[in-house]
Amino acid sequence: MRSFYCQCGGTLFFASVQCVACNRPTAMCPHCNAVRSMAVADDGVLVCDHCDRECRMCSNATQHAVCNCGVDASTEQTLCRYCRLNSVVPDLTVGDNLLKWQRLEMAKHRVLFDIERIGLPIVSEADSGLADDRPALQFEFKSSAIKPVSTGHADGVITIDIAEADSVHREQTRVEFGEPQRTLVGHFRHELGHYYWQLLVEPNSLDAFRSLFGDERKPSYADAQKRYYADGATPNWQGRCISAYATMHPWEDFAETFASYMDIVAVVETARHFDRTRVTADGTDFNQMLTAYRDIGIVANEFNRDMGLLDLVPEIHSEAIVEKLQFIDNLRQAAQKELV
């Protein structure tokens, strides 16, 4: 993620709500699409110090402090474009649900910002009912306290068990499943992979998908899931799939590969912004981007090992995996052209 700057010259970050140098309020300006310092008008409306246009804070920011986005003051909207995608939020009368929601929103906002930046479409409920019947993206943040909740995707609806926002629970689950990483941004990237399979692959690219990832009809998802949880990953999967979980079914292979692609985009763009590489993640050269990610990963992994932390880049990119990543990059290129 890139950093931003206050009018005083102080550094702002993606989640900033105030400049630590001058204490000026900050927000994600809906006009600049960047975190900016804000002047407060007499009526409480914010005026962006950069573009001089007006906005109001998202009501999820003013009421619950789970967001830092502004909303165009000329509209009647009260929620920002990211918070409007929520269809279910946690019960805030229960325990630490507010803290969990804050963590979920921070991760969701970060991932969606990158999704928009690389030109992938986000279909909202306002777009539903169009002739192409594209699934509207929605988020449900639910608790397993009353009845079990499964994190997953179905027809545009991404459900997240809010227990994943508990770092202890998440680490216990990571160890139980033998995962190299388990993070909130990783969950969002993975489930969005399922969404973009339905949005971009199913209508136009099934044959190309099946040639790389396999036929999603054989075996059925239910049968594949039973086999995976009974027998584990298929042997010698490392050369064919980005993760053990990716071996379960072609849909999971695509979602895991999509999540890895978004990791690459985020890390390379951050390194470029902070002058650690000249390579961009703008989609102009996939091979350059992947090479830069590998180079960054070697250094970052050693930094993490120096501090006793998990590797930032645990994957090995075999030729088969690179072909799958290239497929996703091609989907991105096609989506960008449609948005132009």
C-alpha beads as a LAMMPS data file, in Angstrom:
LAMMPS data file: protein, C-alpha beads

340 atoms
339 bonds

1 atom types
1 bond types

-500.0 500.0 xlo xhi
-500.0 500.0 ylo yhi
-500.0 500.0 zlo zhi

Masses

1 110.0

Atoms # bond

1 1 1 0.000 0.000 0.000
2 1 1 1.162 3.521 -0.725
3 1 1 1.434 6.304 1.826
4 1 1 -0.158 9.743 1.537
5 1 1 0.649 13.257 2.721
6 1 1 -0.999 15.864 4.921
7 1 1 -0.999 19.532 3.933
8 1 1 1.630 20.045 6.637
9 1 1 3.938 17.556 4.927
10 1 1 3.370 14.805 7.480
11 1 1 2.999 11.226 6.295
12 1 1 -0.473 9.693 6.243
13 1 1 -1.272 6.012 5.921
14 1 1 -4.170 4.087 4.457
15 1 1 -5.987 3.790 7.805
16 1 1 -5.118 7.285 9.087
17 1 1 -7.898 9.292 10.730
18 1 1 -5.664 12.125 11.943
19 1 1 -2.250 13.518 11.063
20 1 1 0.113 12.687 13.930
21 1 1 2.253 15.727 13.081
22 1 1 -0.397 18.479 13.148
23 1 1 -3.525 16.664 14.455
24 1 1 -5.538 17.680 11.391
25 1 1 -8.421 15.255 10.618
26 1 1 -7.904 12.965 7.643
27 1 1 -10.120 10.784 5.476
28 1 1 -10.147 8.824 2.254
29 1 1 -11.356 11.553 -0.090
30 1 1 -14.034 10.146 -2.443
31 1 1 -12.981 12.649 -5.110
32 1 1 -9.197 12.108 -4.942
33 1 1 -9.466 8.403 -4.045
34 1 1 -6.610 9.017 -1.623
35 1 1 -6.205 9.716 2.092
36 1 1 -6.116 13.493 2.513
37 1 1 -6.059 16.032 5.318
38 1 1 -9.368 17.814 5.752
39 1 1 -10.609 21.212 6.863
40 1 1 -13.808 21.187 8.936
41 1 1 -16.478 23.637 7.759
42 1 1 -18.990 25.283 10.111
43 1 1 -21.708 22.773 9.213
44 1 1 -19.415 19.822 9.940
45 1 1 -18.782 19.128 6.274
46 1 1 -15.170 18.290 5.447
47 1 1 -13.258 20.092 2.715
48 1 1 -10.356 18.207 1.156
49 1 1 -7.089 20.133 1.435
50 1 1 -5.986 18.698 -1.910
51 1 1 -8.959 19.007 -4.275
52 1 1 -10.993 21.559 -2.251
53 1 1 -14.171 19.495 -2.678
54 1 1 -16.619 18.633 0.087
55 1 1 -17.378 15.314 1.751
56 1 1 -18.875 13.879 4.914
57 1 1 -17.466 11.038 6.948
58 1 1 -19.022 7.618 6.399
59 1 1 -21.549 6.945 9.152
60 1 1 -19.630 3.787 10.058
61 1 1 -16.742 6.140 10.869
62 1 1 -18.718 8.623 12.950
63 1 1 -20.833 6.041 14.774
64 1 1 -18.509 3.047 15.139
65 1 1 -14.966 4.128 14.131
66 1 1 -14.644 1.162 11.760
67 1 1 -13.988 3.241 8.628
68 1 1 -12.007 6.313 7.564
69 1 1 -13.669 7.029 4.220
70 1 1 -15.459 10.149 3.128
71 1 1 -18.725 10.311 1.183
72 1 1 -19.433 12.901 -1.505
73 1 1 -21.331 15.677 0.311
74 1 1 -23.486 16.352 -2.757
75 1 1 -25.160 12.928 -2.439
76 1 1 -27.636 11.557 0.087
77 1 1 -25.452 8.530 0.795
78 1 1 -24.426 8.034 4.414
79 1 1 -22.096 5.054 3.885
80 1 1 -18.934 4.959 1.790
81 1 1 -18.682 2.752 -1.285
82 1 1 -16.969 -0.022 0.704
83 1 1 -19.345 -0.024 3.674
84 1 1 -22.372 -0.040 1.359
85 1 1 -21.315 -3.539 0.319
86 1 1 -22.107 -4.906 3.796
87 1 1 -25.398 -6.761 4.131
88 1 1 -24.741 -8.208 7.614
89 1 1 -22.554 -6.676 10.320
90 1 1 -21.763 -8.083 13.779
91 1 1 -24.074 -7.593 16.755
92 1 1 -22.304 -4.725 18.516
93 1 1 -24.016 -5.419 21.842
94 1 1 -21.909 -8.570 22.173
95 1 1 -18.464 -8.567 23.784
96 1 1 -15.591 -7.535 21.539
97 1 1 -17.564 -7.681 18.289
98 1 1 -16.848 -4.003 17.597
99 1 1 -13.100 -4.629 17.748
100 1 1 -13.489 -7.629 15.435
101 1 1 -15.531 -5.561 12.994
102 1 1 -12.893 -2.826 13.010
103 1 1 -10.225 -5.368 12.067
104 1 1 -12.416 -6.893 9.362
105 1 1 -13.194 -3.511 7.809
106 1 1 -9.553 -2.471 7.854
107 1 1 -8.622 -5.609 5.915
108 1 1 -11.634 -5.392 3.579
109 1 1 -11.008 -1.733 2.719
110 1 1 -7.340 -2.414 1.974
111 1 1 -8.098 -5.346 -0.320
112 1 1 -10.933 -3.588 -2.178
113 1 1 -8.763 -0.506 -2.726
114 1 1 -6.219 -2.720 -4.500
115 1 1 -8.986 -4.489 -6.440
116 1 1 -10.203 -1.137 -7.767
117 1 1 -6.680 0.087 -8.446
118 1 1 -5.904 -2.791 -10.807
119 1 1 -9.159 -2.305 -12.695
120 1 1 -11.282 -5.263 -11.603
121 1 1 -15.017 -4.500 -11.528
122 1 1 -17.004 -4.403 -8.303
123 1 1 -20.710 -4.899 -8.953
124 1 1 -22.860 -3.410 -6.193
125 1 1 -26.544 -3.923 -5.440
126 1 1 -27.192 -0.653 -7.276
127 1 1 -25.939 -2.389 -10.423
128 1 1 -27.978 -5.569 -9.922
129 1 1 -30.739 -6.349 -12.360
130 1 1 -28.624 -5.457 -15.357
131 1 1 -29.101 -7.450 -18.538
132 1 1 -25.941 -9.472 -17.959
133 1 1 -27.132 -10.654 -14.516
134 1 1 -23.761 -10.053 -12.899
135 1 1 -23.677 -11.059 -9.204
136 1 1 -23.666 -8.132 -6.788
137 1 1 -20.813 -8.238 -4.284
138 1 1 -21.972 -8.315 -0.653
139 1 1 -20.312 -9.054 2.670
140 1 1 -21.811 -10.833 5.662
141 1 1 -19.862 -10.713 8.931
142 1 1 -21.412 -13.365 11.159
143 1 1 -20.698 -15.013 14.498
144 1 1 -20.640 -18.740 15.227
145 1 1 -21.737 -18.056 18.802
146 1 1 -25.366 -18.948 18.020
147 1 1 -25.000 -21.316 15.070
148 1 1 -21.976 -22.429 13.043
149 1 1 -20.785 -20.047 10.333
150 1 1 -18.622 -21.076 7.408
151 1 1 -16.400 -18.522 5.747
152 1 1 -17.080 -18.720 2.020
153 1 1 -18.628 -17.299 -1.142
154 1 1 -21.981 -17.968 -2.803
155 1 1 -23.331 -16.027 -5.782
156 1 1 -21.606 -12.760 -4.891
157 1 1 -22.117 -13.005 -1.129
158 1 1 -18.908 -13.354 0.881
159 1 1 -19.459 -14.601 4.425
160 1 1 -16.722 -14.218 7.034
161 1 1 -16.832 -15.822 10.470
162 1 1 -15.902 -12.902 12.738
163 1 1 -13.898 -15.307 14.918
164 1 1 -11.219 -14.950 12.226
165 1 1 -10.633 -11.433 13.579
166 1 1 -9.412 -13.008 16.836
167 1 1 -5.665 -13.490 16.388
168 1 1 -5.502 -16.388 18.863
169 1 1 -8.313 -18.281 17.108
170 1 1 -6.758 -17.581 13.734
171 1 1 -3.315 -18.849 14.761
172 1 1 -4.773 -21.987 16.339
173 1 1 -6.652 -22.679 13.102
174 1 1 -3.543 -22.009 11.016
175 1 1 -1.547 -24.543 13.026
176 1 1 -4.393 -27.084 12.964
177 1 1 -4.587 -26.925 9.161
178 1 1 -0.836 -26.676 8.628
179 1 1 -1.078 -23.368 6.774
180 1 1 2.000 -21.170 6.190
181 1 1 -0.143 -18.054 6.711
182 1 1 -3.681 -17.201 7.797
183 1 1 -4.646 -13.533 7.702
184 1 1 -7.741 -11.397 7.285
185 1 1 -6.478 -9.840 4.055
186 1 1 -5.780 -13.376 2.851
187 1 1 -9.373 -14.425 3.571
188 1 1 -10.773 -11.490 1.619
189 1 1 -8.435 -12.059 -1.324
190 1 1 -9.311 -15.761 -1.431
191 1 1 -13.080 -15.278 -1.271
192 1 1 -12.891 -12.505 -3.849
193 1 1 -11.154 -15.064 -6.047
194 1 1 -14.357 -17.119 -5.975
195 1 1 -16.348 -13.986 -6.788
196 1 1 -14.193 -13.159 -9.784
197 1 1 -14.368 -16.747 -11.015
198 1 1 -18.126 -16.321 -11.240
199 1 1 -17.903 -12.778 -12.626
200 1 1 -15.062 -13.132 -15.141
201 1 1 -14.247 -16.798 -15.767
202 1 1 -17.595 -18.569 -15.932
203 1 1 -19.109 -16.331 -18.647
204 1 1 -16.124 -16.138 -21.005
205 1 1 -13.063 -18.214 -20.099
206 1 1 -14.164 -21.679 -18.989
207 1 1 -12.192 -23.642 -21.579
208 1 1 -8.953 -21.811 -20.796
209 1 1 -9.637 -22.212 -17.076
210 1 1 -10.229 -25.955 -17.349
211 1 1 -7.058 -26.487 -19.344
212 1 1 -5.010 -25.045 -16.466
213 1 1 -6.966 -25.698 -13.266
214 1 1 -9.045 -28.750 -14.202
215 1 1 -12.729 -29.388 -14.787
216 1 1 -14.768 -27.955 -11.894
217 1 1 -17.570 -30.447 -12.657
218 1 1 -15.460 -33.587 -12.132
219 1 1 -15.462 -34.299 -9.271
220 1 1 -18.238 -32.203 -7.807
221 1 1 -17.231 -29.665 -5.181
222 1 1 -18.994 -31.661 -2.441
223 1 1 -17.163 -34.872 -3.356
224 1 1 -13.831 -33.069 -3.627
225 1 1 -14.342 -31.451 -0.243
226 1 1 -15.081 -34.799 1.423
227 1 1 -11.987 -36.354 -0.109
228 1 1 -9.739 -33.455 0.905
229 1 1 -10.816 -33.464 4.547
230 1 1 -10.562 -37.254 4.688
231 1 1 -7.233 -37.726 2.894
232 1 1 -5.570 -34.312 2.783
233 1 1 -3.754 -32.723 -0.135
234 1 1 -2.790 -34.797 -3.141
235 1 1 0.850 -36.000 -3.054
236 1 1 3.598 -33.869 -4.608
237 1 1 1.283 -30.915 -5.032
238 1 1 3.997 -28.244 -4.726
239 1 1 4.852 -28.201 -8.414
240 1 1 1.226 -27.893 -9.534
241 1 1 -0.583 -25.756 -6.965
242 1 1 0.163 -22.642 -4.941
243 1 1 -0.981 -24.291 -1.677
244 1 1 -2.150 -27.590 -0.246
245 1 1 -5.717 -26.276 -0.017
246 1 1 -5.616 -25.466 -3.729
247 1 1 -5.486 -29.207 -4.478
248 1 1 -9.009 -29.725 -3.157
249 1 1 -10.920 -28.558 -6.255
250 1 1 -10.341 -26.341 -9.319
251 1 1 -12.410 -23.573 -7.721
252 1 1 -10.134 -23.534 -4.672
253 1 1 -7.066 -23.702 -6.892
254 1 1 -8.261 -20.590 -8.711
255 1 1 -9.172 -18.745 -5.487
256 1 1 -5.811 -19.533 -3.881
257 1 1 -3.964 -18.478 -7.031
258 1 1 -6.017 -15.288 -7.254
259 1 1 -5.159 -14.476 -3.629
260 1 1 -1.486 -15.045 -4.396
261 1 1 -1.736 -12.769 -7.437
262 1 1 -3.211 -10.024 -5.260
263 1 1 -0.365 -10.561 -2.759
264 1 1 2.089 -9.992 -5.604
265 1 1 0.335 -6.832 -6.780
266 1 1 0.157 -5.371 -3.261
267 1 1 3.764 -6.111 -2.297
268 1 1 5.313 -4.939 -5.578
269 1 1 3.261 -1.744 -5.615
270 1 1 4.275 -0.994 -2.016
271 1 1 7.936 -1.578 -2.865
272 1 1 7.648 0.673 -5.918
273 1 1 5.977 3.450 -3.935
274 1 1 8.766 3.412 -1.355
275 1 1 11.483 3.325 -4.055
276 1 1 12.582 -0.246 -3.391
277 1 1 11.948 -1.312 -6.982
278 1 1 11.320 0.409 -10.295
279 1 1 8.931 -2.324 -11.387
280 1 1 5.259 -1.416 -11.328
281 1 1 2.236 -3.594 -10.626
282 1 1 0.156 -1.796 -13.245
283 1 1 -0.144 -4.891 -15.429
284 1 1 2.229 -3.828 -18.201
285 1 1 4.746 -6.650 -17.633
286 1 1 3.676 -9.711 -15.643
287 1 1 7.083 -11.422 -15.748
288 1 1 8.846 -8.320 -14.442
289 1 1 6.312 -8.040 -11.636
290 1 1 6.756 -11.683 -10.625
291 1 1 10.563 -11.401 -10.696
292 1 1 10.410 -8.300 -8.509
293 1 1 8.119 -10.112 -6.065
294 1 1 10.531 -13.033 -5.806
295 1 1 13.452 -10.668 -5.181
296 1 1 11.504 -8.755 -2.535
297 1 1 10.398 -12.049 -0.984
298 1 1 13.959 -13.267 -0.453
299 1 1 14.856 -10.138 1.505
300 1 1 11.523 -9.889 3.342
301 1 1 11.664 -13.547 4.384
302 1 1 15.097 -13.000 5.909
303 1 1 13.865 -9.886 7.717
304 1 1 10.980 -11.912 9.148
305 1 1 13.256 -14.782 10.149
306 1 1 15.532 -12.262 11.871
307 1 1 12.523 -11.317 14.003
308 1 1 11.219 -14.864 14.478
309 1 1 8.193 -14.279 12.244
310 1 1 6.598 -16.357 9.488
311 1 1 7.861 -15.955 5.934
312 1 1 6.213 -13.164 3.959
313 1 1 6.510 -15.160 0.716
314 1 1 6.222 -18.900 1.489
315 1 1 5.250 -20.010 -2.052
316 1 1 7.415 -21.552 -4.743
317 1 1 6.416 -20.472 -8.248
318 1 1 6.829 -23.474 -10.529
319 1 1 6.168 -23.195 -14.261
320 1 1 2.648 -24.597 -13.816
321 1 1 1.859 -22.071 -11.081
322 1 1 3.263 -19.202 -13.141
323 1 1 0.923 -20.199 -15.993
324 1 1 -2.026 -20.002 -13.598
325 1 1 -0.910 -16.598 -12.318
326 1 1 -0.533 -15.457 -15.927
327 1 1 -4.122 -16.583 -16.591
328 1 1 -5.328 -14.306 -13.799
329 1 1 -3.193 -11.465 -15.121
330 1 1 -4.857 -11.971 -18.519
331 1 1 -8.285 -11.744 -16.865
332 1 1 -7.182 -8.493 -15.286
333 1 1 -6.047 -7.099 -18.648
334 1 1 -9.368 -8.015 -20.252
335 1 1 -11.338 -6.457 -17.382
336 1 1 -9.312 -3.249 -17.626
337 1 1 -10.073 -2.951 -21.344
338 1 1 -13.804 -3.327 -20.691
339 1 1 -13.708 -0.516 -18.122
340 1 1 -11.990 1.904 -20.506

Bonds

1 1 1 2
2 1 2 3
3 1 3 4
4 1 4 5
5 1 5 6
6 1 6 7
7 1 7 8
8 1 8 9
9 1 9 10
10 1 10 11
11 1 11 12
12 1 12 13
13 1 13 14
14 1 14 15
15 1 15 16
16 1 16 17
17 1 17 18
18 1 18 19
19 1 19 20
20 1 20 21
21 1 21 22
22 1 22 23
23 1 23 24
24 1 24 25
25 1 25 26
26 1 26 27
27 1 27 28
28 1 28 29
29 1 29 30
30 1 30 31
31 1 31 32
32 1 32 33
33 1 33 34
34 1 34 35
35 1 35 36
36 1 36 37
37 1 37 38
38 1 38 39
39 1 39 40
40 1 40 41
41 1 41 42
42 1 42 43
43 1 43 44
44 1 44 45
45 1 45 46
46 1 46 47
47 1 47 48
48 1 48 49
49 1 49 50
50 1 50 51
51 1 51 52
52 1 52 53
53 1 53 54
54 1 54 55
55 1 55 56
56 1 56 57
57 1 57 58
58 1 58 59
59 1 59 60
60 1 60 61
61 1 61 62
62 1 62 63
63 1 63 64
64 1 64 65
65 1 65 66
66 1 66 67
67 1 67 68
68 1 68 69
69 1 69 70
70 1 70 71
71 1 71 72
72 1 72 73
73 1 73 74
74 1 74 75
75 1 75 76
76 1 76 77
77 1 77 78
78 1 78 79
79 1 79 80
80 1 80 81
81 1 81 82
82 1 82 83
83 1 83 84
84 1 84 85
85 1 85 86
86 1 86 87
87 1 87 88
88 1 88 89
89 1 89 90
90 1 90 91
91 1 91 92
92 1 92 93
93 1 93 94
94 1 94 95
95 1 95 96
96 1 96 97
97 1 97 98
98 1 98 99
99 1 99 100
100 1 100 101
101 1 101 102
102 1 102 103
103 1 103 104
104 1 104 105
105 1 105 106
106 1 106 107
107 1 107 108
108 1 108 109
109 1 109 110
110 1 110 111
111 1 111 112
112 1 112 113
113 1 113 114
114 1 114 115
115 1 115 116
116 1 116 117
117 1 117 118
118 1 118 119
119 1 119 120
120 1 120 121
121 1 121 122
122 1 122 123
123 1 123 124
124 1 124 125
125 1 125 126
126 1 126 127
127 1 127 128
128 1 128 129
129 1 129 130
130 1 130 131
131 1 131 132
132 1 132 133
133 1 133 134
134 1 134 135
135 1 135 136
136 1 136 137
137 1 137 138
138 1 138 139
139 1 139 140
140 1 140 141
141 1 141 142
142 1 142 143
143 1 143 144
144 1 144 145
145 1 145 146
146 1 146 147
147 1 147 148
148 1 148 149
149 1 149 150
150 1 150 151
151 1 151 152
152 1 152 153
153 1 153 154
154 1 154 155
155 1 155 156
156 1 156 157
157 1 157 158
158 1 158 159
159 1 159 160
160 1 160 161
161 1 161 162
162 1 162 163
163 1 163 164
164 1 164 165
165 1 165 166
166 1 166 167
167 1 167 168
168 1 168 169
169 1 169 170
170 1 170 171
171 1 171 172
172 1 172 173
173 1 173 174
174 1 174 175
175 1 175 176
176 1 176 177
177 1 177 178
178 1 178 179
179 1 179 180
180 1 180 181
181 1 181 182
182 1 182 183
183 1 183 184
184 1 184 185
185 1 185 186
186 1 186 187
187 1 187 188
188 1 188 189
189 1 189 190
190 1 190 191
191 1 191 192
192 1 192 193
193 1 193 194
194 1 194 195
195 1 195 196
196 1 196 197
197 1 197 198
198 1 198 199
199 1 199 200
200 1 200 201
201 1 201 202
202 1 202 203
203 1 203 204
204 1 204 205
205 1 205 206
206 1 206 207
207 1 207 208
208 1 208 209
209 1 209 210
210 1 210 211
211 1 211 212
212 1 212 213
213 1 213 214
214 1 214 215
215 1 215 216
216 1 216 217
217 1 217 218
218 1 218 219
219 1 219 220
220 1 220 221
221 1 221 222
222 1 222 223
223 1 223 224
224 1 224 225
225 1 225 226
226 1 226 227
227 1 227 228
228 1 228 229
229 1 229 230
230 1 230 231
231 1 231 232
232 1 232 233
233 1 233 234
234 1 234 235
235 1 235 236
236 1 236 237
237 1 237 238
238 1 238 239
239 1 239 240
240 1 240 241
241 1 241 242
242 1 242 243
243 1 243 244
244 1 244 245
245 1 245 246
246 1 246 247
247 1 247 248
248 1 248 249
249 1 249 250
250 1 250 251
251 1 251 252
252 1 252 253
253 1 253 254
254 1 254 255
255 1 255 256
256 1 256 257
257 1 257 258
258 1 258 259
259 1 259 260
260 1 260 261
261 1 261 262
262 1 262 263
263 1 263 264
264 1 264 265
265 1 265 266
266 1 266 267
267 1 267 268
268 1 268 269
269 1 269 270
270 1 270 271
271 1 271 272
272 1 272 273
273 1 273 274
274 1 274 275
275 1 275 276
276 1 276 277
277 1 277 278
278 1 278 279
279 1 279 280
280 1 280 281
281 1 281 282
282 1 282 283
283 1 283 284
284 1 284 285
285 1 285 286
286 1 286 287
287 1 287 288
288 1 288 289
289 1 289 290
290 1 290 291
291 1 291 292
292 1 292 293
293 1 293 294
294 1 294 295
295 1 295 296
296 1 296 297
297 1 297 298
298 1 298 299
299 1 299 300
300 1 300 301
301 1 301 302
302 1 302 303
303 1 303 304
304 1 304 305
305 1 305 306
306 1 306 307
307 1 307 308
308 1 308 309
309 1 309 310
310 1 310 311
311 1 311 312
312 1 312 313
313 1 313 314
314 1 314 315
315 1 315 316
316 1 316 317
317 1 317 318
318 1 318 319
319 1 319 320
320 1 320 321
321 1 321 322
322 1 322 323
323 1 323 324
324 1 324 325
325 1 325 326
326 1 326 327
327 1 327 328
328 1 328 329
329 1 329 330
330 1 330 331
331 1 331 332
332 1 332 333
333 1 333 334
334 1 334 335
335 1 335 336
336 1 336 337
337 1 337 338
338 1 338 339
339 1 339 340
